[in-house]
Structures are given as structure tokens and as C-alpha cells.
Amino acid sequence: MAVEFHNVGADATVPPRLSAAQAFTTVSFTVLGGALRLAGMPLGDVFALLGGCGALGAATVVAMSGGRRRLSSVAAAVVRAADGK
């Protein structure tokens, strides 16, 4: 006997809250950070490297979605964060 589950009342046009790409990024950044730390990289450098990678990824998503003004504000925020302000 097969049991079918239906999400009653859910809108089919609403995307899931957590996509596979978001889950993969979260897991891979955690694994990469742990591996770099175990390899002897200082924790501050691990955070700076992964933070920079995340900022570049966010900037790419904003640029690809056509948000030129948003991209310039993200770039300004990254520069301010790099300066420690």
C-alpha cells in the first residue's frame, strides 16, 4: 500500500525556504573552514578568507540579478568592512 503525502493549502509557486545551493554553501563553508583550521591556518585568517568568498558570492548574485545600484552599495560595505569601520 503506497501512501501519498500532499501539502494541502500550500502555494506551488512559493519556492522552498532553503534551496540545495544554500545548503551546499553552508555545509561546504563549514567543512572548508574546519579543514583550513586543522591545517594550521589562524582562525582570524579563516574567517577573513571565507567572509571574502561569501562577499564575492553575494556580489555576483546581485550583479547577475541586475542590481547595479545594489552592487555598488555591497562593494562599499565590503570596503568599509575590510577597513574595520
N, CA, C and O atoms as a MOPAC input file, in Angstrom:
PM7 MOZYME 1SCF
protein

 N      0.83600 1    -1.17600 1     0.00000 1
 C      0.00000 1     0.00000 1     0.00000 1
 C      0.88200 1     1.24100 1     0.00000 1
 O      1.70200 1     1.42600 1     0.89900 1
 N      0.71400 1     2.08200 1    -1.00000 1
 C      1.50500 1     3.30500 1    -1.12300 1
 C      0.77800 1     4.46300 1    -0.45100 1
 O     -0.43100 1     4.63800 1    -0.60500 1
 N      1.53800 1     5.24100 1     0.28900 1
 C      0.96900 1     6.41000 1     0.95600 1
 C      1.47800 1     7.65400 1     0.24900 1
 O      2.68400 1     7.81900 1     0.06300 1
 N      0.57500 1     8.51800 1    -0.13900 1
 C      0.95900 1     9.75500 1    -0.80800 1
 C      0.73800 1    10.92100 1     0.14600 1
 O     -0.29400 1    11.01700 1     0.81000 1
 N      1.72100 1    11.79700 1     0.19900 1
 C      1.62500 1    12.98500 1     1.03600 1
 C      1.42000 1    14.20500 1     0.14800 1
 O      2.16000 1    14.41900 1    -0.81200 1
 N      0.44500 1    14.97200 1     0.46600 1
 C      0.17100 1    16.20400 1    -0.27100 1
 C      0.19400 1    17.35600 1     0.71600 1
 O     -0.33900 1    17.26700 1     1.82300 1
 N      0.82100 1    18.43000 1     0.28800 1
 C      0.87400 1    19.61800 1     1.12700 1
 C     -0.39100 1    20.42900 1     0.86300 1
 O     -0.42400 1    21.27100 1    -0.03500 1
 N     -1.40900 1    20.17200 1     1.63800 1
 C     -2.70900 1    20.79500 1     1.43300 1
 C     -2.62600 1    22.27400 1     1.78900 1
 O     -2.16600 1    22.64200 1     2.87000 1
 N     -3.07600 1    23.11000 1     0.86900 1
 C     -3.11800 1    24.54000 1     1.11800 1
 C     -1.82300 1    25.26200 1     0.79300 1
 O     -1.76900 1    26.48400 1     0.93100 1
 N     -0.79100 1    24.57400 1     0.37300 1
 C      0.47400 1    25.22500 1     0.04100 1
 C      0.42100 1    25.75000 1    -1.38500 1
 O     -0.14300 1    25.10900 1    -2.27200 1
 N      1.00200 1    26.89800 1    -1.59600 1
 C      1.05800 1    27.50800 1    -2.91500 1
 C      2.23700 1    26.89600 1    -3.66600 1
 O      3.36700 1    26.93200 1    -3.18100 1
 N      1.98300 1    26.34000 1    -4.83400 1
 C      3.03100 1    25.67400 1    -5.60500 1
 C      4.04300 1    26.66600 1    -6.17200 1
 O      5.14000 1    26.26000 1    -6.55700 1
 N      3.70500 1    27.95600 1    -6.23500 1
 C      4.61900 1    28.94700 1    -6.80400 1
 C      5.61600 1    29.47600 1    -5.78900 1
 O      6.55300 1    30.17900 1    -6.16600 1
 N      5.44300 1    29.16300 1    -4.52700 1
 C      6.35700 1    29.63600 1    -3.49000 1
 C      7.55700 1    28.70400 1    -3.43700 1
 O      7.39700 1    27.49700 1    -3.25500 1
 N      8.77300 1    29.25900 1    -3.59600 1
 C      9.95300 1    28.39300 1    -3.55000 1
 C     10.21800 1    27.89000 1    -2.13200 1
 O      9.74400 1    28.49000 1    -1.16700 1
 N     10.95800 1    26.81400 1    -1.99600 1
 C     11.27300 1    26.32200 1    -0.65100 1
 C     12.12700 1    27.32700 1     0.11000 1
 O     12.82100 1    28.14700 1    -0.49200 1
 N     12.07300 1    27.25900 1     1.42500 1
 C     12.80900 1    28.21600 1     2.24100 1
 C     14.31300 1    28.04800 1     2.13800 1
 O     15.04500 1    29.03700 1     2.18200 1
 N     14.79000 1    26.82200 1     2.00200 1
 C     16.21500 1    26.55600 1     1.90800 1
 C     16.46600 1    25.72200 1     0.66700 1
 O     16.03600 1    24.57200 1     0.57800 1
 N     17.16900 1    26.31700 1    -0.29100 1
 C     17.43600 1    25.58900 1    -1.52800 1
 C     18.66300 1    24.69800 1    -1.37000 1
 O     19.40300 1    24.80500 1    -0.39200 1
 N     18.86200 1    23.84100 1    -2.32000 1
 C     20.02500 1    22.94500 1    -2.29100 1
 C     21.32500 1    23.73800 1    -2.38200 1
 O     22.31400 1    23.37800 1    -1.74400 1
 N     21.33300 1    24.80400 1    -3.16100 1
 C     22.53900 1    25.63100 1    -3.28500 1
 C     22.89100 1    26.29500 1    -1.95400 1
 O     24.06400 1    26.37000 1    -1.58800 1
 N     21.88700 1    26.77300 1    -1.23400 1
 C     22.14300 1    27.40000 1     0.06200 1
 C     22.64800 1    26.36700 1     1.06400 1
 O     23.57000 1    26.64800 1     1.83100 1
 N     22.06500 1    25.20100 1     1.06600 1
 C     22.50700 1    24.15200 1     1.98900 1
 C     23.92800 1    23.70800 1     1.65900 1
 O     24.74000 1    23.50800 1     2.56200 1
 N     24.23400 1    23.55300 1     0.37800 1
 C     25.58400 1    23.15800 1    -0.02100 1
 C     26.60900 1    24.20000 1     0.39500 1
 O     27.67800 1    23.85200 1     0.89900 1
 N     26.29500 1    25.47200 1     0.19000 1
 C     27.22000 1    26.54700 1     0.56900 1
 C     27.45800 1    26.54700 1     2.06900 1
 O     28.59600 1    26.68800 1     2.51500 1
 N     26.40700 1    26.39200 1     2.84300 1
 C     26.54300 1    26.38100 1     4.30000 1
 C     27.42200 1    25.22600 1     4.75800 1
 O     28.30500 1    25.40800 1     5.59600 1
 N     27.18500 1    24.05400 1     4.21600 1
 C     27.96300 1    22.87900 1     4.61600 1
 C     29.40500 1    22.98700 1     4.11500 1
 O     30.34100 1    22.68900 1     4.85700 1
 N     29.58800 1    23.40700 1     2.87100 1
 C     30.94200 1    23.45800 1     2.32100 1
 C     31.78800 1    24.51600 1     3.02000 1
 O     32.97700 1    24.28800 1     3.24200 1
 N     31.21700 1    25.66400 1     3.37400 1
 C     31.97800 1    26.68000 1     4.09100 1
 C     32.38300 1    26.17500 1     5.47100 1
 O     33.48900 1    26.45500 1     5.93200 1
 N     31.50700 1    25.44200 1     6.12600 1
 C     31.83100 1    24.89200 1     7.44000 1
 C     32.95600 1    23.87000 1     7.33700 1
 O     33.89500 1    23.89200 1     8.13200 1
 N     32.86100 1    22.97800 1     6.35900 1
 C     33.88900 1    21.95400 1     6.16900 1
 C     35.21900 1    22.59900 1     5.76300 1
 O     36.27400 1    22.23200 1     6.27900 1
 N     35.16200 1    23.54900 1     4.84600 1
 C     36.38100 1    24.22400 1     4.40300 1
 C     37.03800 1    24.97900 1     5.54500 1
 O     38.25900 1    24.92600 1     5.70000 1
 N     36.25100 1    25.67700 1     6.34500 1
 C     36.80000 1    26.39800 1     7.49300 1
 C     37.45300 1    25.46100 1     8.49300 1
 O     38.52800 1    25.75000 1     9.01800 1
 N     36.80300 1    24.34400 1     8.75300 1
 C     37.37600 1    23.36100 1     9.67000 1
 C     38.67000 1    22.76700 1     9.13700 1
 O     39.63200 1    22.58100 1     9.88300 1
 N     38.68800 1    22.46900 1     7.83200 1
 C     39.88700 1    21.89200 1     7.22300 1
 C     41.04800 1    22.87900 1     7.24400 1
 O     42.18500 1    22.49900 1     7.52400 1
 N     40.76400 1    24.14000 1     6.94900 1
 C     41.82600 1    25.15000 1     6.98500 1
 C     42.36200 1    25.33200 1     8.39900 1
 O     43.56600 1    25.49900 1     8.59600 1
 N     41.47500 1    25.29900 1     9.37200 1
 C     41.90400 1    25.45100 1    10.76800 1
 C     42.76400 1    24.26600 1    11.19800 1
 O     43.78200 1    24.44700 1    11.86500 1
 N     42.35800 1    23.05300 1    10.82000 1
 C     43.13900 1    21.86600 1    11.15700 1
 C     44.48300 1    21.85400 1    10.43600 1
 O     45.44400 1    21.25400 1    10.91800 1
 N     44.54800 1    22.51300 1     9.28900 1
 C     45.80300 1    22.58800 1     8.53800 1
 C     46.75600 1    23.61800 1     9.12800 1
 O     47.89000 1    23.75300 1     8.66900 1
 N     46.29600 1    24.34800 1    10.14700 1
 C     47.17600 1    25.28100 1    10.82900 1
 C     46.95600 1    26.75000 1    10.50700 1
 O     47.71200 1    27.59800 1    10.98000 1
 N     45.95500 1    27.06700 1     9.72300 1
 C     45.67700 1    28.46200 1     9.39300 1
 C     45.06300 1    29.14800 1    10.61000 1
 O     44.16500 1    28.58500 1    11.23700 1
 N     45.52600 1    30.35700 1    10.96200 1
 C     44.93900 1    31.06800 1    12.10500 1
 C     43.44300 1    31.32700 1    11.90300 1
 O     42.98900 1    31.55700 1    10.78200 1
 N     42.69400 1    31.28700 1    12.98900 1
 C     41.24000 1    31.40400 1    12.91900 1
 C     40.79800 1    32.72300 1    12.28900 1
 O     39.84200 1    32.74600 1    11.51300 1
 N     41.47700 1    33.81200 1    12.61100 1
 C     41.13400 1    35.10500 1    12.01700 1
 C     41.28800 1    35.11000 1    10.50900 1
 O     40.48300 1    35.71300 1     9.80000 1
 N     42.32800 1    34.43400 1    10.01400 1
 C     42.53200 1    34.34400 1     8.56900 1
 C     41.46300 1    33.48300 1     7.90700 1
 O     41.03100 1    33.76900 1     6.79000 1
 N     41.03800 1    32.42500 1     8.60100 1
 C     39.96700 1    31.56800 1     8.06200 1
 C     38.68900 1    32.38800 1     7.91000 1
 O     38.02500 1    32.32400 1     6.87600 1
 N     38.34600 1    33.16100 1     8.94900 1
 C     37.14000 1    33.98900 1     8.87800 1
 C     37.24800 1    35.04100 1     7.77800 1
 O     36.28100 1    35.28700 1     7.05700 1
 N     38.42000 1    35.66300 1     7.64700 1
 C     38.61000 1    36.68200 1     6.60900 1
 C     38.48400 1    36.06600 1     5.21500 1
 O     37.84400 1    36.64500 1     4.33700 1
 N     39.08300 1    34.91300 1     5.01200 1
 C     39.02200 1    34.25600 1     3.70600 1
 C     37.60000 1    33.84700 1     3.35100 1
 O     37.11800 1    34.14400 1     2.25800 1
 N     36.93100 1    33.16900 1     4.27100 1
 C     35.56700 1    32.71800 1     3.98400 1
 C     34.59300 1    33.88800 1     3.89600 1
 O     33.64100 1    33.84600 1     3.11600 1
 N     34.82300 1    34.92900 1     4.68700 1
 C     33.98400 1    36.12800 1     4.58300 1
 C     34.14600 1    36.81100 1     3.23700 1
 O     33.17100 1    37.27100 1     2.64300 1
 N     35.38600 1    36.87400 1     2.75700 1
 C     35.63400 1    37.44900 1     1.43500 1
 C     34.98600 1    36.63700 1     0.33400 1
 O     34.41800 1    37.19000 1    -0.60800 1
 N     35.07300 1    35.31700 1     0.45700 1
 C     34.41900 1    34.44400 1    -0.53700 1
 C     32.90100 1    34.64200 1    -0.51400 1
 O     32.26100 1    34.69700 1    -1.56400 1
 N     32.34000 1    34.74800 1     0.67400 1
 C     30.89700 1    34.98100 1     0.78800 1
 C     30.49000 1    36.32000 1     0.20200 1
 O     29.45300 1    36.43100 1    -0.45300 1
 N     31.31700 1    37.34800 1     0.44000 1
 C     31.01800 1    38.67700 1    -0.10800 1
 C     31.09100 1    38.66800 1    -1.63000 1
 O     30.26400 1    39.28800 1    -2.29800 1
 N     32.07500 1    37.96900 1    -2.17400 1
 C     32.16700 1    37.87300 1    -3.63300 1
 C     30.97200 1    37.11700 1    -4.21200 1
 O     30.44300 1    37.49400 1    -5.25700 1
 N     30.55100 1    36.05700 1    -3.53300 1
 C     29.38200 1    35.31800 1    -3.98800 1
 C     28.12000 1    36.16500 1    -3.94600 1
 O     27.31200 1    36.12900 1    -4.87400 1
 N     27.95200 1    36.92600 1    -2.87200 1
 C     26.77700 1    37.79900 1    -2.77000 1
 C     26.81200 1    38.88700 1    -3.83800 1
 O     25.78100 1    39.21000 1    -4.42800 1
 N     27.97900 1    39.44900 1    -4.08700 1
 C     28.10800 1    40.48000 1    -5.11700 1
 C     27.79200 1    39.91100 1    -6.50200 1
 O     27.18400 1    40.58800 1    -7.33100 1
 N     28.20300 1    38.67900 1    -6.74600 1
 C     27.91200 1    38.04400 1    -8.03100 1
 C     26.41900 1    37.83100 1    -8.21000 1
 O     25.87900 1    38.07800 1    -9.28800 1
 N     25.74900 1    37.37600 1    -7.16200 1
 C     24.29900 1    37.17200 1    -7.23800 1
 C     23.58600 1    38.49600 1    -7.49400 1
 O     22.66500 1    38.55700 1    -8.30900 1
 N     23.99900 1    39.54000 1    -6.81200 1
 C     23.37100 1    40.85400 1    -7.00100 1
 C     23.62300 1    41.36600 1    -8.41900 1
 O     22.71900 1    41.90100 1    -9.06200 1
 N     24.85300 1    41.19900 1    -8.90100 1
 C     25.17200 1    41.66200 1   -10.24900 1
 C     24.39100 1    40.89800 1   -11.30600 1
 O     23.92400 1    41.48500 1   -12.28200 1
 N     24.24900 1    39.59500 1   -11.11700 1
 C     23.52400 1    38.78300 1   -12.09200 1
 C     22.02500 1    39.06100 1   -12.07600 1
 O     21.34000 1    38.84100 1   -13.07400 1
 N     21.51900 1    39.54400 1   -10.95000 1
 C     20.09500 1    39.85500 1   -10.87600 1
 C     19.79500 1    41.25500 1   -11.39300 1
 O     18.64600 1    41.69700 1   -11.35600 1
 N     20.81100 1    41.95400 1   -11.87200 1
 C     20.59000 1    43.25600 1   -12.49500 1
 C     20.58200 1    44.42300 1   -11.53600 1
 O     20.13000 1    45.50800 1   -11.90100 1
 N     21.06000 1    44.24000 1   -10.33700 1
 C     21.04100 1    45.31200 1    -9.34900 1
 C     22.35200 1    46.07100 1    -9.30000 1
 O     23.15400 1    45.86500 1    -8.38900 1
 N     22.58000 1    46.94400 1   -10.26300 1
 C     23.84600 1    47.67900 1   -10.30800 1
 C     24.00100 1    48.60200 1    -9.11100 1
 O     25.09300 1    48.71400 1    -8.55400 1
 N     22.93400 1    49.25700 1    -8.71300 1
 C     22.99000 1    50.14800 1    -7.55200 1
 C     23.25500 1    49.34000 1    -6.28800 1
 O     24.03300 1    49.75700 1    -5.42900 1
 N     22.60800 1    48.18500 1    -6.17700 1
 C     22.84700 1    47.31600 1    -5.02200 1
 C     24.28200 1    46.81300 1    -4.99800 1
 O     24.89900 1    46.71100 1    -3.93800 1
 N     24.80400 1    46.50100 1    -6.17700 1
 C     26.17900 1    46.01600 1    -6.25900 1
 C     27.15900 1    47.07200 1    -5.76400 1
 O     28.12300 1    46.74700 1    -5.07100 1
 N     26.92200 1    48.32400 1    -6.11200 1
 C     27.82500 1    49.37900 1    -5.64500 1
 C     27.70900 1    49.56300 1    -4.13300 1
 O     28.70700 1    49.85700 1    -3.47500 1
 N     26.52300 1    49.39800 1    -3.57500 1
 C     26.38500 1    49.51000 1    -2.12600 1
 C     27.02300 1    48.31500 1    -1.41400 1
 O     27.58600 1    48.47200 1    -0.33000 1
 N     26.94100 1    47.12500 1    -2.01100 1
 C     27.61200 1    45.94400 1    -1.43900 1
 C     29.12300 1    46.13900 1    -1.48800 1
 O     29.82000 1    45.82300 1    -0.52400 1
 N     29.63200 1    46.65300 1    -2.59800 1
 C     31.07400 1    46.90000 1    -2.72300 1
 C     31.53700 1    47.90900 1    -1.69400 1
 O     32.60400 1    47.74400 1    -1.10200 1
 N     30.75400 1    48.95200 1    -1.47100 1
 C     31.10800 1    49.95100 1    -0.45700 1
 C     31.10400 1    49.32700 1     0.93900 1
 O     31.96700 1    49.63700 1     1.76000 1
 N     30.14900 1    48.46400 1     1.20500 1
 C     30.09400 1    47.79800 1     2.51500 1
 C     31.28600 1    46.87200 1     2.71600 1
 O     31.82300 1    46.78000 1     3.82000 1
 N     31.70400 1    46.18200 1     1.65100 1
 C     32.86900 1    45.29400 1     1.75100 1
 C     34.12300 1    46.09600 1     2.02000 1
 O     34.96100 1    45.68700 1     2.82400 1
 N     34.26400 1    47.24200 1     1.35600 1
 C     35.43900 1    48.09200 1     1.57600 1
 C     35.45100 1    48.62200 1     3.00500 1
 O     36.50100 1    48.65400 1     3.64800 1
 N     34.28500 1    49.04000 1     3.50600 1
 C     34.20800 1    49.52100 1     4.89300 1
 C     34.53000 1    48.40300 1     5.87000 1
 O     35.21300 1    48.63500 1     6.86800 1
 N     34.05100 1    47.19800 1     5.60200 1
 C     34.32500 1    46.06600 1     6.49600 1
 C     35.80700 1    45.70900 1     6.46800 1
 O     36.38000 1    45.35300 1     7.49800 1
 N     36.42500 1    45.80400 1     5.30100 1
 C     37.84800 1    45.49900 1     5.19000 1
 C     38.69200 1    46.52600 1     5.94700 1
 O     39.74800 1    46.19200 1     6.48400 1
 N     38.22700 1    47.76800 1     5.98800 1
 C     38.93900 1    48.81400 1     6.72000 1
 C     38.68700 1    48.73300 1     8.22400 1
 O     39.37300 1    49.39300 1     9.00500 1
 N     37.70900 1    47.93100 1     8.63100 1
 C     37.40000 1    47.78200 1    10.05500 1
 C     36.52700 1    48.89400 1    10.60000 1
 O     36.51800 1    49.13900 1    11.80700 1
 N     35.79500 1    49.57000 1     9.73200 1
 C     34.92400 1    50.67100 1    10.18700 1
 C     33.51900 1    50.18900 1    10.41100 1
 O     32.65100 1    50.97300 1    10.79300 1

